[in-house]
C-alpha cells in the first residue's frame, strides 16, 4: 500500500521512501511536541541565567580555557613539592583540575552553570585532600564572567558556598577526609580565604562597572552618529526644498504666462519659455551640487555655496516671475562664514518665493541691516494674500505654518538667530530674521547699487 500524501514515514524522511530526496519532508502531526529541552522555547534552563542563550556561530573560548588548564596542571605539580603530606595527584586529581577549565567553555552562554560547576569541582578537589595550588583560577574566571553577564547573585552564591564548604572541610569533615591524621585548619587561613573571595567579588564588580560604562559610551557614540546623520538629512532636505520651491515657483508663473499668451503674443510666450529654461537649468545645477555632497563623502563641495553676493541673481529671477524687488542695505557689510552666508541667502530666497506664490503684490522690499553683533534681514510685501500655492503642500503664510517658514526658523536657529513672520499692521506680510554675527573676518563697505537688479 502506498502512503498518502499526508502520511510521511518519519524513519525514512520522505514520502513512502521512494522518489527524489527533496520531494517531501515529514512533518509532525498537529499537537505533537518536538524533541527538545523541557524549558520553554526562547528561554534557557535555570542554571543558564536570564537571557543566556548560545549565540549561533559564536566560538567557544578554547584558547583561554586551555591556558587555564595548563596553569592549573603545571602550577599544582610545582605546588605539590612543598606539600608532601598531601596525596599525590592521581587520575581523579587530574580530572578535577581539567573539569574546571572544561566548564569555562560555557561561561558566556551559561554563566550560572559555569560558576556553580567550577565551585563544586573545586570543593570536591579540596575535599579529596589534594595539594593546594591554582585550582581556584577556574572559579575566579567563572565568577568574572557571571558578574559581567549580569548574574551577580549566582556569582556571590557560588563563592559563598565554596567558602562555607572550605570552612566545613577544614574544621569538621577533616576527620573523615584525606589525608589521614590531618588537623583543623587555622582561622588565619580561613580569613585569607575570605579575603580572597572578597577580592574576587570586588574585581568582578569592577569589571562589570567598566563594561557597563563602555556599553554606555558605545551607545552614546552611536546615538551621536545617528543624530549627526539626522541633522545632515534635515539639512539636505531643507536645501532641496529651498532650491526647488523657488525655481518651481518661477517656472509655474512663467508657464501660466506662456499658456495665456501662446496664441495672442508668441514672442512674449517665447520669453516665458526662455525664463523657464534658465530657471530649470539653475535649479538642476543647485540640486546636482547638493547631491554631489552625498556621493563624495568627506570631500568638500567643488563649487561655493550661494550667499548674499548672489542677491542680484535672486532679484532677476523674481523679476522674471513678475515681482519687482527693491534691495537696500544699512551699515557696513561684514564678510560672513559660508554657513551663515548660505542661511541668510536661503531665508531671503524663501521669503521672496512666498511672495510670488501667495501674495497679490507685485512688489517686495528687501532690507539688510548690518551691525557689529547681528545681521537683520527683512522682506516686506504689500499683499493681499491670495491663498494660492503650487500644488499640494504649498507653504502656508499664516504665522507658524508651512514648511518654508519652519525651514527659515531652523536655518536661523542653527546659528543662534530667530525668524518672525506675520501680517503687518498696515497690510501685507513681513518676514524678519536676526542672525548673530561672530568676530568678523573682514568688512567691506556696501552700497545699495551693488545688490539692486
Helices and strands as residue ranges (DSSP letters): G 15-17, G 46-48, H 62-80, H 91-103, G 104-106, H 111-127, G 134-136, H 137-148, H 152-171, G 173-175, H 187-261, H 266-295, G 308-310, H 311-320, E 324-330, E 333-334, H 338-358, E 363-370, E 374-381, H 403-413, E 418-423, E 429-436, E 443-444, G 448-451
